[in-house]
Amino acid sequence: MLYNSSVTEVSQTRLDRVLAQLRLYEHPLLNFSARSKSDGVEVIITFKDENVPVHTYYFDLHPRDLDDPQFEWSFQRQLYDALHDYFVEMFIRTPQDRADRQKKGL
């Protein structure tokens, strides 16, 4: 296996651990990927339909989380929290958008 000079063996092990977990998840609307980031891992969530104008969501996993013996459980919690945040961020209008509601007569 070839290693990027900036990716240490520990970083690669952490990334592999996250990628193995992500392979256990399949979603009809979303794709999951990850990459090394400093000593941790960045998880990337993208919308499968590229024609829908939504952003890509990123969240970081820190070394203390990646090295935890309960990683699988904490990863699932972090993933589900991130999915919640991602879907909430997709709203294009909410009741708090008063100026927009007034402009549109809502």
Backbone bond lengths (Angstrom), bond angles and torsions (degrees), N, CA, C in turn:
res aa  C-N    CA-C-N  psi(-1)  N-CA   C-N-CA  omega(-1)  CA-C   N-CA-C  phi
1 M - - - 1.442 - - 1.526 108.56 -
2 L 1.299 116.48 135.74 1.457 121.21 177.66 1.516 109.27 -89.86
3 Y 1.306 115.71 140.04 1.449 121.20 179.68 1.519 109.25 -115.38
4 N 1.324 115.31 136.48 1.444 120.98 169.44 1.527 105.81 -64.89
5 S 1.303 117.36 138.84 1.465 119.57 -176.20 1.521 112.54 -59.90
6 S 1.323 117.58 -23.94 1.466 119.75 -179.96 1.529 112.10 -88.45
7 V 1.315 117.03 -6.25 1.462 120.44 -179.31 1.525 108.86 -102.33
8 T 1.316 116.65 112.79 1.455 120.68 179.59 1.518 109.77 -79.88
9 E 1.315 115.42 168.32 1.464 119.95 178.43 1.531 110.97 -61.56
10 V 1.333 116.96 -39.03 1.469 120.51 178.17 1.525 110.00 -64.36
11 S 1.325 116.78 -43.47 1.464 120.38 178.26 1.517 111.00 -61.31
12 Q 1.320 116.90 -41.04 1.463 120.77 179.56 1.530 110.66 -65.55
13 T 1.323 117.12 -40.10 1.465 121.39 178.01 1.525 110.41 -62.41
14 R 1.323 116.05 -42.87 1.469 120.23 178.42 1.521 110.79 -64.27
15 L 1.324 116.89 -44.48 1.462 120.56 178.04 1.524 110.58 -61.49
16 D 1.307 117.28 -45.24 1.470 120.95 179.31 1.527 111.09 -59.53
17 R 1.315 116.63 -38.24 1.468 120.85 179.54 1.529 110.63 -63.59
18 V 1.335 116.81 -42.45 1.465 120.94 178.71 1.525 110.33 -68.17
19 L 1.323 117.34 -45.06 1.467 120.16 179.58 1.527 111.23 -60.48
20 A 1.322 117.13 -37.71 1.469 120.63 177.32 1.523 110.45 -63.35
21 Q 1.318 117.08 -40.52 1.467 119.70 177.64 1.525 111.10 -67.32
22 L 1.326 117.14 -42.28 1.467 120.21 -178.74 1.524 111.79 -62.44
23 R 1.327 117.42 -31.06 1.466 120.09 178.35 1.529 111.85 -65.46
24 L 1.316 117.60 -17.86 1.464 121.77 179.09 1.530 112.44 -81.59
25 Y 1.323 116.73 -9.55 1.462 121.87 -177.41 1.526 109.89 -111.03
26 E 1.327 115.47 132.57 1.468 121.01 174.20 1.520 107.10 -133.04
27 H 1.311 116.48 132.39 1.460 121.75 -176.17 1.525 108.39 -130.92
28 P 1.341 118.99 140.70 1.460 120.04 -178.16 1.530 114.23 -70.83
29 L 1.326 117.47 -19.97 1.463 120.36 -176.15 1.525 114.51 -111.23
30 L 1.327 116.88 -18.78 1.463 120.18 -169.37 1.516 113.13 -125.17
31 N 1.331 114.76 150.29 1.466 122.95 170.69 1.522 107.84 -111.81
32 F 1.319 115.36 146.55 1.458 121.68 179.94 1.523 109.25 -121.96
33 S 1.326 115.55 138.33 1.458 120.80 173.79 1.529 107.57 -148.88
34 A 1.313 115.71 176.81 1.466 120.01 -179.51 1.515 109.03 -155.57
35 R 1.330 114.36 158.68 1.466 121.00 175.90 1.522 108.47 -149.34
36 S 1.314 115.08 156.33 1.463 120.31 177.11 1.517 109.56 -66.74
37 K 1.319 115.06 143.86 1.465 121.00 177.40 1.520 107.24 -147.05
38 S 1.312 116.84 110.14 1.472 122.63 -173.45 1.522 108.75 53.06
39 D 1.330 117.17 -125.78 1.465 120.66 179.00 1.519 112.20 -90.34
40 G 1.335 116.46 -2.53 1.455 120.89 -176.56 1.512 112.44 -113.21
41 V 1.324 114.15 -155.90 1.462 121.61 -179.29 1.523 107.98 -136.63
42 E 1.318 115.92 139.48 1.452 122.14 174.89 1.525 108.12 -104.24
43 V 1.329 116.68 124.14 1.457 122.15 176.72 1.524 107.67 -93.87
44 I 1.333 115.89 138.06 1.456 122.38 -175.60 1.520 108.24 -121.91
45 I 1.334 115.82 127.45 1.460 121.67 178.53 1.523 107.37 -118.45
46 T 1.327 116.06 122.64 1.463 121.33 178.95 1.516 109.75 -123.02
47 F 1.315 115.26 152.98 1.459 122.03 176.74 1.522 107.78 -80.14
48 K 1.334 117.32 132.91 1.467 120.56 -176.49 1.522 112.45 -63.29
49 D 1.335 116.68 -40.65 1.462 120.54 -178.98 1.526 108.70 -84.13
50 E 1.313 115.86 102.14 1.466 120.60 -176.79 1.526 112.84 -68.60
51 N 1.345 117.97 -12.24 1.460 121.24 178.00 1.527 112.32 -77.67
52 V 1.316 116.99 -15.97 1.460 121.32 177.80 1.530 107.56 -86.36
53 P 1.335 117.06 121.91 1.468 120.01 -174.25 1.533 113.18 -79.35
54 V 1.326 116.13 74.99 1.464 120.39 175.37 1.523 108.83 -120.79
55 H 1.302 114.73 154.99 1.460 120.95 -176.55 1.527 111.31 -77.44
56 T 1.295 114.47 165.39 1.462 122.35 172.02 1.520 107.17 -89.10
57 Y 1.325 115.95 140.45 1.464 121.08 -177.96 1.523 109.27 -107.73
58 Y 1.314 116.00 136.17 1.463 122.61 -179.86 1.524 109.05 -125.80
59 F 1.331 116.16 141.82 1.458 119.03 167.83 1.517 109.24 -145.51
60 D 1.329 114.42 149.80 1.465 121.49 -174.63 1.523 111.51 -99.24
61 L 1.306 114.31 142.03 1.461 122.39 170.35 1.520 106.52 -110.97
62 H 1.309 116.39 125.91 1.456 122.20 -176.22 1.528 111.03 -91.29
63 P 1.319 117.56 157.01 1.468 120.70 -178.25 1.528 113.95 -51.17
64 R 1.329 117.17 -40.26 1.475 119.06 -179.01 1.530 110.80 -62.22
65 D 1.342 117.36 -34.19 1.468 121.00 177.74 1.525 110.67 -74.41
66 L 1.321 115.78 -42.36 1.465 120.91 -176.57 1.520 112.47 -67.89
67 D 1.322 117.25 -29.22 1.461 121.74 -177.47 1.532 112.97 -95.20
68 D 1.317 116.67 -1.88 1.466 121.19 -178.69 1.527 110.47 -68.38
69 P 1.340 118.81 136.69 1.469 120.92 178.14 1.535 112.56 -60.91
70 Q 1.328 116.62 -23.55 1.468 121.21 178.73 1.537 111.31 -97.95
71 F 1.324 116.45 27.79 1.462 121.26 -175.06 1.523 113.11 -51.63
72 E 1.314 118.41 -45.63 1.460 121.06 -175.09 1.525 111.12 -58.12
73 W 1.329 116.66 -41.24 1.466 120.21 -179.73 1.516 111.29 -71.98
74 S 1.314 116.93 -44.76 1.464 119.01 -179.24 1.527 110.65 -68.31
75 F 1.339 117.00 -33.21 1.463 119.52 177.33 1.526 110.24 -62.93
76 Q 1.326 117.17 -44.57 1.462 119.61 -179.80 1.529 110.70 -60.66
77 R 1.316 117.10 -43.00 1.465 120.64 178.37 1.529 110.60 -61.72
78 Q 1.338 117.19 -44.48 1.464 120.34 179.62 1.526 111.09 -65.65
79 L 1.320 117.02 -39.49 1.460 120.20 178.88 1.523 110.37 -63.79
80 Y 1.320 117.40 -46.97 1.464 120.57 -179.71 1.526 111.42 -64.94
81 D 1.319 117.88 -38.15 1.467 120.61 174.91 1.525 110.55 -62.17
82 A 1.325 116.73 -42.27 1.465 121.07 179.49 1.524 110.74 -65.21
83 L 1.328 117.28 -40.55 1.467 120.35 178.35 1.522 110.64 -62.77
84 H 1.308 116.80 -41.27 1.463 120.46 176.77 1.529 109.82 -59.20
85 D 1.323 116.69 -50.15 1.464 120.86 179.89 1.522 111.39 -60.04
86 Y 1.325 116.87 -43.70 1.466 121.84 -178.39 1.522 110.71 -60.20
87 F 1.328 116.78 -48.15 1.462 119.21 -178.60 1.519 111.89 -67.29
88 V 1.310 118.61 -36.31 1.459 120.55 176.48 1.529 109.94 -64.76
89 E 1.327 117.33 -40.19 1.469 120.85 179.17 1.526 112.53 -66.27
90 M 1.328 118.44 -17.19 1.462 121.52 -179.58 1.526 113.06 -77.00
91 F 1.321 118.60 -14.51 1.455 119.37 179.50 1.518 109.65 -56.43
92 I 1.325 115.99 135.00 1.462 119.70 176.24 1.526 110.70 -98.62
93 R 1.346 115.98 -12.78 1.459 120.64 173.98 1.528 107.56 -154.03
94 T 1.320 115.96 141.67 1.465 121.97 175.80 1.527 108.18 -134.77
95 P 1.326 118.38 166.45 1.468 120.00 177.46 1.528 112.98 -59.01
96 Q 1.316 117.54 -20.55 1.461 120.61 -179.86 1.532 112.70 -77.21
97 D 1.326 117.49 -10.07 1.466 121.38 -179.48 1.529 109.87 -85.31
98 R 1.328 116.37 66.25 1.466 121.94 -173.25 1.527 112.64 -59.39
99 A 1.313 117.70 -47.18 1.466 120.87 -178.09 1.522 110.56 -60.34
100 D 1.317 117.15 -41.88 1.464 121.24 179.13 1.524 110.41 -65.41
101 R 1.328 117.34 -41.17 1.469 120.99 179.49 1.520 110.17 -63.74
102 Q 1.318 117.45 -43.60 1.463 120.66 -179.61 1.522 110.78 -64.34
103 K 1.316 116.50 -41.89 1.463 120.98 179.78 1.526 111.15 -62.10
104 K 1.323 116.98 -36.45 1.463 121.70 -177.90 1.528 112.42 -93.92
105 G 1.322 117.02 2.75 1.458 120.85 178.52 1.515 113.82 69.25
106 L 1.319 117.31 31.73 1.472 120.77 -179.57 1.517 111.98 -97.41
